[in-house]
């Protein structure tokens, strides 16, 4: 079982350092949360009004961090050396993090990069390598310089491809010697389900929103292809992949109509994106869907050839839950990553309503292996929960240990099935600001960070019970690998 075991975070959820090192404001820096809100108010905001034009306008005029948790993160920017030491103590084999475009190019359209930003990431990745931890770097994790939105209209504008090519060239030439694997985009299908995160579009109901989303996606597909193509030239031998948020779907019943619904849900929500990235062309089933929703993708000469030339070297996905598909309108719903979903009566749920399905991870790994025949990375998987720091200065989290144990067991079964598994990186290896609700209260890590929803706390790092469990699991995995 030679795959790597690791952990993952995102720069926008962890770094902080909003005013430090020449960083410019980014799209995730614009998201608002009042730290005094009740859990009910937070969830209402998250589900019903995740981002608005008024919110963007107000955030652009506010240079403070008080109501903007992603400007604060967990101050990883200043704690990275001690945090990486903790990850080394865990025995982590690979660390997935993202690079902030606005830390390298504050506005996104400059001709030359910010040297302080490059120095920060060189120091961070050097620290990883010093501890024997491989680096999986995401180029865009929901976060671009906000100037590219206010001045150019964001991903709708094809000009962003030019700016991205400059950015990715800098990544390869200045950081490529320290990075082992690259992901151009995090959860690229988020564009449809969370437009501000995915393609920096305010998700206001309006005519033409679908057109804007899929045109923006086309530009992202081209950027991914450029990242692969430039990678072959500038960092030969390094794998560049593609990633989705995986919505593993079962038919709710054996009715043919439910099976057809499952097929189409899988195509439109998941396979479309990886089919373009891994197979290098738009799948034929999307013609019907685009006609149905009135979308016409504007392409230019050379686009089709570039998509073929820039097919990814591995496929990656986040996996938190599975769902069922049915055309029955009254089927009970529950929450999931990026989406509301239909409930499976055979599964339990997390505190946030996400359905827990370890076997679905094995199913997904087999599906991806059969469909693409490429190395696979489980780029995110984990359990968000309310953790309590106890009087004995630890966090007793048997629920997280049980979750990890059940899901990790499926990795070995999938490998025995013949799956070419490259790596597994547990999401939120250290507590960070959650992307959906923007809170610290929803914790994923095996390392506790003493900070609350309003940003108050000592920032002290505390090993949870799950830290010791995962440390021992990784050690046993390494020993079995060497045997």
N, C-alpha and C positions, 0 to 999 in steps of 0.2 A: 504494500500500500504506500506508494512513493509520493503521494500528493503532499503539499505543504499545508500546515495549519497556522492560521494567523488571526489577525484582527483588523478592523477598519474604522476609520472616522472620516469626516469631511472637513476641509479647512473652514468653511463658513460656519460650521456648528461648533468648532473647537477653538480656532486660533484666537479670536479677539484681536487685540492690537489694531483697533480701528483707525487710530491716528498715527500709528507707528511705521517707521521704515518707508515712508513715501507711498503707502497704500492709498489707492483711490476708492471712492464709494462704489459698492457693487449692488447688484439687484437683490441679493438676499439681505443686505444691510437695510433694505427699505421696509421689511416686514415688522409689524407692530404688535406688541403685547403689553398689557397693563399687568404688572406683577401682583397686583392686589385682587385681580379677578378670581372668582370662585371656579372650581373645576367645571361647573355647568356653563358658566359664561365662556370659559376658554373653549370648551367643546362646541358650543353654539357658534362661536367665531370661526373655529376651524372648519366646521361642516357647512355653514351657511354663507359665510362671507370671508373666505381666506385671504383675499386681496382685492383692493378697489383702487380706482383712479384717484379718489380723494386721499386715500392712504399714501399713495405714491407721492402726490403733490405735497402733502404735509411732511413726509419723510425727507424729501429733497431739501426742504427748508429747515430741517432740524438736524443740527450737527452733534447732538448729544447721544448718549448710549442708554439713557434711562428706560425708554420704552422699546428698545430695539435689542432683544436678547442675542441676535446673531452678530451684533457688533461687539458683544462681550465674550461670547463663547464660554470656554473654561480657562481662558488665558493660556492656552497651549503655546502661543507665540513666545511667551516668556518662561514657560515651564517645560519646553520640549525635551531638554536634556534629562531631567529627572523622570519625565514621563516615559521616554524611550528606555531608560534604565529599568523601569518597572516592567516594560514589555519584554525586555531581555531576561528579567528574572522569571517571567512567565515561560520563557523558552520559545517565544514567538519565532516562527520561521519566515513569515512574510507579513509586512505591514502595508495595508492599503490606506492611502490618504490622498487628498486632492491638492492641486496647486491653484492658488487664487490668481486668476488672470489680472485682476486689478492691483495685485501686489507687484506684478512684473510690468504691466502696462496700465498705469492708474486710470487713464481714460480709454484705453483699448485701441486707440488709433495713432499713438505716437510712433515715430520711426525708430527710436532706440529704447531699449528696456531700462527699467529702474534697477540699477546695480545693487541697491540695498535689498531688494526683493530676491534677486538671484542669489545673493550671499546668504540670505536666510534659508532658502531651500537647499543650497549646497551644504550648509552646516547641518540642517535637519537630516538630510539623506546620508551624509557622511557619518553622523552619529548612529544611524541605523546600521550602516555597513560595518562600523567599528564593533558593533555588538553581534555581527553575524546575521542580521535580519535583512532579508530581501525586501525591495521596495516595489510596490504596485501603485503607480501614480495615475490618478484620474485628472484629465486636463480641464474638463468642464463638469463640475458637480452642482448643477442648478445655478451657477453663479458667474455672471459676466460683469464687466464694468458698466455701471448704470448709464454712463455717458453714451454708450453704444445704443441704448434704448431711447434716450431723450434727444439725441442728435441725429440718429439714423433710422429709428424705428425698430431696432433689434433684429432678430433673426429673419424677419420678413424681407429685409434688405439684403440683396445678394452681395453687397459690398462687404458684409461681415466675413465672407469667405476670404477676402484679401487680408483682412486684419487677423483672422484666425491663422492663416498660413504663416504670417510673420511671427505670431505667438508660438505656434508649434515648432517652427524652425529654431526659435530661441530655446525652447524646452530641450530639443534634441542636442543642439550644439553646446549649450551651457550646462545642462543637467543630465544629459543622456548617459554619461559614463557612470552615474550613480543610481540609475533606475533600471530595474530588471524587466518589468512589464508595464505596458501603457494601456490605458482606457481613454479614448477621446471624450466619450459622453457617459455620464451616469444615467441609468434608467431612461434611455432615449424615448421610450413610449410615454413618459410622463407628459410630453407635449399635449396629448389628447386629454389626459385625466387631471392634469394640474398645470394649466397653461403658463402661469407666471414662473413656476419652477422650471418647466421644461423648455419653453421657448420665449419667456419674458413678455408674454401677452397678458394684459389685465383681463381676467376671465369674465367680463361683463357680457350678459346675453345680448347678442346683436347679430344682425345679418352679416354674413361674411366671416364669422369667427372661424368656422371650419376651414374655409379657404385659406385664411391667414395661418392657421395652425399647420396645415399640411404643406403649404408653401415654405413656411419656416423649417419644417422637418426636412424638406428636400434640400435646403441649404445645409442643414446639419449632416445629412447623409453625404453630401459632397465634401464637407469638412472632414468627416470621418475617413472618407476615401483618400483625401489628401494626406491625412495623418499617417495612414498605412503606407502610402506611396513614398512620402518623405522619410518615413521611418526606415524603409528598405535602403534608402540612399545614405541617411545620416547616422543611423544606429543599426547597422546590419546585424542580423542575428537576434535582435530583440523583438519579442512578440507584441503586436498591437491588436487589441481586441474590440469587441462590441458588446454592449450590455443592455438588458431590459429589466424592468420590474416584472417578475413572473407571476401571472394570475392562473395558476394551475386549476383547470376546470373539469368537472365531471357532469354528465347529464343528470338532472334531478330524478328522472325516471327512465325506464327503458322505452318510453314512447319515441317513435321516430322523430317527432317534432322537437323533443328535447335534445335528442342526439344531433339534429341539424343545428339547433341553436348553439349547442356546445361547440360544434365545428366552427361556426361563424364567429362566435365570441373569441375563440382561440386565434382565428385568423386575423381578425380586426384589432384585437387588443395586444397580441403578442407576436405571432409568427410573422406578420407583415414586416415588422421592424428588423428582426433578425434575418429574414429572407433577403431584404435589401442589403444589409451589412455583410452577410456571409455568402450569399449567392450572387450578389452584384447586380440585381435588377428588380424592378417592381413586379411582384407576383400577379398573375392574371386575375386572381379572385378580387383584387382591389379595384379593377375596372368597374365591376358591378356596384361596389360600395361607393366609389367616387361619383358615379352617375346618380346613385340614390340620394346622396347628400349635396349634390351640386358643386363638386370640387373639380377644378381643372388645374393640374400642376404645370406651371410654366417652366419649360426646360430650354436649355441652350445647346448648340452643337458641342459635342465633346462630353456632355454630362453622362450619357449612357456608357461611354468608353471608360470614363473615370471611375464610375461605380464598379465596373468589372475589374479594372486594374487595382482598385483599392479594397478588395475583399479582406475581411479581418482574419487574423491568424488564430484567434480563439474566441469562444463565446462565453459570456458571463451573465449572471442574473442575480437579482435579489429574491429571496424566498422567505416569506413570513406566514403564508396562509394558503389555503385552497378554497374553492367556491363551487357552487353548482349552477348549471344553466337550465333555464326553462322559459317557455313563453307564457307561463301562467302568471298573470299580473299581480295576484295577491300573495305570492310566495314571500315568506318572512325574510327580512334583510338584516344584515349586520355590517359592522365596519371592517375595513381592510386597508392595506397600504395603498394610498392614493385614491381609493374608490370605496363606495358602498357596494356590498355584494350580497348575494343570496345565500341563505343559511343552509348548512348541511346538518341534518339532525343527528348524525353519527359522530360529530366532533364537539369537543369542548372549546371554549374561547378564553383569550387573555382578558385582563381587566378592561382593556379597550375594545373588546368585542372581536378581535382578530382570531380566526379559527385556527386551531393548532392541529397540524397534520404532518407528522414526521414522514409517513410513508409517501406523501405527496412529493417530498424532496427526491426520493429515489425514483419515483415516476418521472418527474421533470428531468432528472439527469439522464435517464434512459431515452426520453423523447428527444432531447437535444443531441445526444450522441447518435441516435439513429438518423436524425434529420440532417445534421451538418457534418458529422464525422470529424469534428475539430476538438482540440483540447478544451476543457470546460473549467470555469472558475465559479464557485459559489461566492459571489462578491459581497453578499450581505445575508445574514440570518441571525436572528436573536429574539429575545423576549423583552419587551418594554413593560416595566412594573414599578409600583411604588415600593421603594426600599426604605428601611428604617435603620438609621445609625444608632446602635444600642449603647447601653452604659458601659459595656466591655469593649467599646471602640471597634466594632466591626459591623458587618451587615450579614445577617443570616438569611440566605436566599436559596433555600432548597428547591423552590419553584424554578429558578433559573438553571440550577444544576440538572434537574429532571428534564427540562426543555432541551438543554444542550446534549445531554446523554442520549436522549431519544433521537435527536436529529443527526448527531454525529455517527450513531450506529448505522444509519441509512447510507452513509458515505461508503463504508466498507462493503455493504451489500451491493451498492451500485457498481463499485469497482469490480466486484466478483461477477457482476452481470456483463462486464466488458466495457464499462464507461471509462473514457480517457479523462480522468479528473486531474486537473493541474493544481488547484489550490482551493482552500476554504478560508474565508476571512470573516470571522464573527463580527456582526455589526455593533458599533458603539462599544468597542473593547474597553474604553474608559468612558465614564458618564459624560455626555455632551448635551447640548441643547437639542431637543427633539425637533425634527424638521417640520412635522405636521402641526403640532400644537404649540410649538415654540417654548416649551417648558423644560425645566430641569426635573420636574416631578416624575416624568416618564423616563425611567432610567433603564439603560440596556447593559451597562458595563459590568465587568468583573472588578473594576476599580471604582470606588465611590469618590465623588468630588463634592466637597462641602460648599455648595452654592445653591441658592433657592431660585424660584421663578423670577424674583425681582433683581437677581444678581448679587444678593447679600450672602456673605459667608467667608470663610477663611481660605477657600480654595485648596484646603488640605486634601491629599489623596490617601484613601484608606482601602486596604485589600479586603474584598468581600470573601465569604466562604467559597463562592464560585471561582475566585482567583486561584485558590489552592487546588480546587478540583480540576480546573482547566490546565494548570501547570503540570499536574501529575498525568493528566490525559495526554498532553503533548509529549511529555518525557517517555511515556509508554509507547506512543506512536513512533517516536524517533527510534526507540530501541527495536521495535518490530520491523521497522523499515531497514535498519542496518542488518538485522538477522536475515 
